[in-house]
Structures are given as C-alpha cells and as structure tokens.
C-alpha cells in the first residue's frame, strides 16, 4: 500500500516545480485520485505507526528526551 501511495503522490509531484510539497500535489489531483489518496492515508499512517513501534517500542523518549520510569 505504501508503494501505491508514493506512486500516486509522485504522479502529481513530478508535474510540479522542484520544491513542491504533498499539499501542492493534492491541490491538482483529479477527484478520483484524491479519493484514492484519502483511502490510502489512514492505511499508510497505520503501517508507519506499527513499524515505528515495532522498531522503537512504545517509548516516548523521542518526544520528551526522557525515558519512562
């Protein structure tokens, strides 16, 4: 799913000037592609969150600079 998400965003970023961001790509998406983007965002976000937790555990040290007691 992540590859599909990246391909979808890159389809539009490739059309925009260098330095453009995802928000710029969203602004020029067709309604159909925007619908697909909306469908994929929560899936990709969940995958990223699970991957991060699998790698780093549930520690909040990265947010606060302190370890949990």
C-alpha positions as CSV (number, residue, x, y, z in Angstrom):
1,X,0.0,0.0,0.0
2,X,2.8,2.4,0.8
3,X,4.2,2.0,-2.7
4,X,0.8,2.8,-4.2
5,X,0.5,5.9,-2.0
6,X,4.0,7.1,-3.1
7,X,3.3,6.4,-6.7
8,X,0.0,8.4,-6.5
9,X,1.6,11.4,-4.9
10,X,4.7,11.3,-7.2
11,X,2.3,11.2,-10.3
12,X,1.5,14.8,-9.4
13,X,4.7,16.0,-7.8
14,X,6.5,15.1,-11.0
15,X,4.3,17.7,-12.8
16,X,5.1,20.5,-10.3
17,X,8.2,22.7,-9.9
18,X,11.1,21.5,-7.8
19,X,10.5,22.2,-4.1
20,X,6.7,21.5,-4.3
21,X,5.2,19.6,-1.4
22,X,2.5,17.0,-1.0
23,X,-0.1,19.7,-0.4
24,X,0.7,21.1,-3.8
25,X,0.2,17.7,-5.4
26,X,-3.2,17.2,-3.6
27,X,-4.3,20.6,-5.0
28,X,-4.1,19.3,-8.6
29,X,-5.3,15.8,-8.1
30,X,-8.4,14.6,-10.0
31,X,-11.4,13.8,-7.9
32,X,-10.8,10.1,-8.5
33,X,-7.1,10.2,-7.4
34,X,-8.0,12.4,-4.4
35,X,-10.5,9.7,-3.3
36,X,-7.7,7.1,-3.6
37,X,-5.4,9.4,-1.6
38,X,-8.0,9.8,1.1
39,X,-8.4,6.0,1.2
40,X,-4.7,5.3,1.4
41,X,-3.7,7.9,4.0
42,X,-5.0,6.1,7.1
43,X,-3.6,2.8,5.9
44,X,-0.1,4.1,5.3
45,X,-0.2,6.1,8.6
46,X,-1.2,3.0,10.5
47,X,1.5,0.9,8.8
48,X,4.1,3.6,9.6
49,X,3.0,3.7,13.2
50,X,3.1,0.0,13.6
51,X,6.5,-0.2,12.0
52,X,7.8,2.6,14.3
53,X,6.5,0.9,17.4
54,X,8.0,-2.5,16.3
55,X,11.3,-0.8,15.9
56,X,11.3,1.6,18.9
57,X,8.7,0.1,21.3
58,X,6.1,2.3,23.0
59,X,8.7,4.7,24.5
60,X,8.0,8.4,24.4
61,X,11.7,9.3,24.8
62,X,11.8,10.5,21.2
63,X,9.1,13.1,22.1
64,X,10.4,14.3,25.5
65,X,14.0,13.4,25.6
66,X,13.3,11.5,28.9
67,X,13.0,7.8,29.4
68,X,9.9,6.3,31.0
69,X,10.4,5.3,34.7
